[in-house]
Amino acid sequence: MERTLVLIKPDAVKKNIIGKIISIYEEHNLVVEKLKMISPTRKLLREHYEEHEGKSFFEELLSSLDSKEIIVMIIRGERAISVVRSLNGATDPVKAKEGTVRNLYGSSIRHNAVHGSSDTEAAEREIKIWFAG
């Protein structure tokens, strides 16, 4: 069994579609192992998105999530990372396959409803960041 981190971003939380997004993962034999709602600090977000520091969109990305309610989940299952990434779809909702989370619920690259870990190393690092202690 593999584990991955999923964030349901503020744009999706505000639309009241948390359950709809979680049900997509559950319908594909993935299990929510842990879940919490938090308003992350800029420090936590900087740590999570450190690989993007210095890029033109970095500060705007942090601002779109800073102190806004998000859902943080550990999801597990067979090939959880690749399954979640496939279910989430392309970062740009316009380019995301029909029926993916971002196609259904995202409104722009910045407001694309969800984040999923990119690979095993990222999943382990991100889970430690969000579920420390």
FIDO-289138 format. One record per atom (N, C-alpha, C): residue in three letters; y, z, x. Coordinates in steps of 0.1 Angstrom, whole numbers, plus 5000, padded with zeros to 4 digits. Last residue first. Example, Ala and Ser with C-alpha at 12.3 -4.5 7.8 and 13.67 -1.06 7.14 Angstrom:
<mikols>
SER497850715128 SER498950715137 SER500050795129 ALA494350785132 ALA495550785123 ALA496750785132 
</mikols>
This chain:
<mikols>
GLY515251425044 GLY515051565041 GLY513951585031 ALA516551125031 ALA516351215042 ALA516151355037 PHE516550885016 PHE515750995012 PHE515451095023 TRP518250705029 TRP518550745015 TRP517750865010 ILE517250685055 ILE518650705053 ILE518850765039 LYS514450635051 LYS514950755058 LYS516350785056 ILE514650385039 ILE514050495031 ILE514450625038 GLU515650235060 GLU516450255048 GLU515950375040 ARG513550235078 ARG514850285082 ARG515650315070 GLU511550115063 GLU511350245069 GLU512650305072 ALA512749865057 ALA512349955046 ALA512150095052 ALA513049755083 ALA514249785075 ALA513849885063 GLU510349715090 GLU511249805098 GLU512449845090 THR509449535069 THR508849675071 THR509749765078 ASP512349375055 ASP511049375061 ASP510649515063 SER514549405037 SER514249275042 SER512849265049 SER514849585006 SER514649585021 SER514149445025 GLY517149484981 GLY515749514985 GLY515649505000 HIS519549544957 HIS519249524971 HIS517849554973 VAL521149404927 VAL520149474935 VAL520149444950 ALA523549274915 ALA522649364908 ALA521749454917 ASN525549134927 ASN524249064925 ASN523149154921 HIS528449094935 HIS527949164923 HIS526549104919 ARG528648914956 ARG529049054958 ARG528449144947 ILE527848674944 ILE527148724956 ILE527448864958 SER527848744908 SER528348684920 SER527548734933 SER526248854888 SER527448764884 SER528148694896 GLY522848924879 GLY523948914889 GLY525048824884 TYR520848894860 TYR521849004859 TYR522949004869 LEU519148674864 LEU519348724850 LEU520548814849 ASN519348624891 ASN519648514882 ASN519948574868 ARG518448874901 ARG519848834903 ARG520248714894 VAL515748884891 VAL516748984887 VAL518148934889 THR514648554879 THR514748664889 THR515848764885 GLY514848354861 GLY514048464857 GLY514048574868 GLU515348094883 GLU515348134870 GLU514448254867 LYS516348174917 LYS515448114907 LYS515548174893 ALA519748174927 ALA518548244925 ALA517648174914 LYS522248054929 LYS521147984936 LYS519748054934 VAL523748224915 VAL523748084911 VAL522648014917 PRO523448474928 PRO522848454915 PRO522748304911 ASP522848494961 ASP523748434952 ASP523048404939 THR520348594971 THR521548674971 THR522648624961 ALA517448494953 ALA518448464963 ALA519748554961 GLY515248754939 GLY515848614940 GLY516848614951 ASN513648974932 ASN515148984932 ASN515848844932 LEU511048884935 LEU511548914921 LEU513048924921 SER511048854963 SER510848734954 SER511348764940 ARG511449114970 ARG512349014975 ARG512248884966 VAL509149234959 VAL510449274954 VAL511449164958 VAL507149104974 VAL507149094960 VAL508549124954 SER507749185000 SER507849044997 SER507849024982 ILE507349464997 ILE508549415002 ILE508749264998 ALA504649504987 ALA505849544979 ALA507149474984 ARG501949444991 ARG503049354995 ARG504349374988 GLU501049654965 GLU500549554974 GLU501749454978 GLY503549924964 GLY502549844959 GLY502049744969 ARG506550114956 ARG505350084964 ARG504349994956 ILE509850194961 ILE508950114953 ILE507650094961 ILE512350424958 ILE511250374967 ILE510250314958 MET515750374948 MET514350384945 MET513450354957 VAL518850454935 VAL518050434947 VAL516650464944 ILE521450344916 ILE520150394915 ILE519450354929 ILE524950444918 ILE523850344921 ILE522550424919 GLU528350494911 GLU526950524908 GLU525950414911 LYS530550484939 LYS530250434925 LYS528750464923 SER531350534965 SER531650634954 SER531350584940 ASP531150204974 ASP531650334978 ASP531950424966 LEU530549944967 LEU529550044965 LEU530050184966 SER532749784974 SER532049754961 SER531049864957 SER533349875000 SER534249914989 SER533549884975 LEU531249745015 LEU531349895014 LEU532149935002 LEU532049475011 LEU530749525006 LEU530749675005 GLU534549485024 GLU534549455009 GLU533149495003 GLU533749525050 GLU534549625043 GLU534549605028 PHE532049285054 PHE531549415056 PHE532449525048 PHE532749015055 PHE532549075042 PHE532249225042 SER532848945082 SER534048935074 SER533949005061 LYS531249185104 LYS531249055096 LYS532449055086 GLY531349435114 GLY532049335121 GLY532049205114 GLU528049525102 GLU529349565107 GLU530049465116 HIS525549455094 HIS526649365089 HIS528049415095 GLU523949655102 GLU523749525108 GLU524849425104 GLU524649875086 GLU525149875100 GLU524949735106 TYR524149965060 TYR524549825062 TYR525049795076 HIS523550235062 HIS522650145056 HIS522950005060 GLU525950335074 GLU524650355081 GLU523650255075 ARG527850285055 ARG527950225068 ARG526650225076 LEU526850445034 LEU526850295032 LEU526950225046 LEU527350695044 LEU525950655041 LEU525850505040 LYS530150675046 LYS529350705058 LYS527950665056 ARG530950655020 ARG531150535029 ARG530350555041 THR528450794998 THR529650805006 THR529750675015 PRO527150704965 PRO527150714980 PRO528450724987 SER526250874939 SER527450804943 SER527550814958 ILE522950824926 ILE523950894934 ILE525150804935 MET519850884911 MET521150824909 MET522150894917 LYS516550814922 LYS517650904920 LYS518950824918 LEU513050804926 LEU514250744920 LEU515250854919 LYS509850714940 LYS510950804939 LYS512150734933 GLU508050514931 GLU507550644938 GLU508650754937 VAL507250284909 VAL508450364913 VAL507950494918 VAL505050024917 VAL505250164911 VAL506550224917 LEU504149704906 LEU504749784915 LEU505049924909 ASN503049504889 ASN502149604895 ASN502849684906 HIS505049374876 HIS504349304887 HIS503549404896 GLU506249544858 GLU505349434852 GLU504649354863 GLU507849684875 GLU506649754870 GLU505649644864 TYR509949504880 TYR509149554891 TYR507749604886 ILE510949494854 ILE510549374861 ILE509649404872 SER511649754848 SER510549694841 SER510049574848 ILE514049784863 ILE512849854867 ILE511549794861 ILE515749624847 ILE515449584861 ILE514149654866 LYS515749764823 LYS515349624823 LYS514949574837 GLY516850014831 GLY515450004826 GLY514949864827 ILE519549924838 ILE518649994848 ILE517149974844 ILE521549824824 ILE520349744825 ILE519349804835 ASN524349884820 ASN523349964813 ASN521949884813 LYS526349784835 LYS525949704824 LYS524749764816 LYS526549974855 LYS527649974845 LYS527249884833 VAL524349904870 VAL524350034864 VAL525450034853 ALA525249654880 ALA524049664871 ALA524049794863 ASP527349734896 ASP527549634886 ASP526449634875 PRO526149914915 PRO527049964904 PRO527249864893 LYS522649824921 LYS524049834924 LYS524949874912 ILE519749964929 ILE520349904917 ILE521849934918 LEU517949924958 LEU519149984952 LEU519549894940 VAL514749994971 VAL515549914962 VAL516749994957 LEU512549994998 LEU513750054992 LEU514449954983 THR508949994999 THR510249935001 THR511350014994 ARG505650025011 ARG506850085004 ARG508050005008 GLU502249925005 GLU503449915012 GLU504649975004 MET498850005008 MET500050005000 MET501250005009 
</mikols>
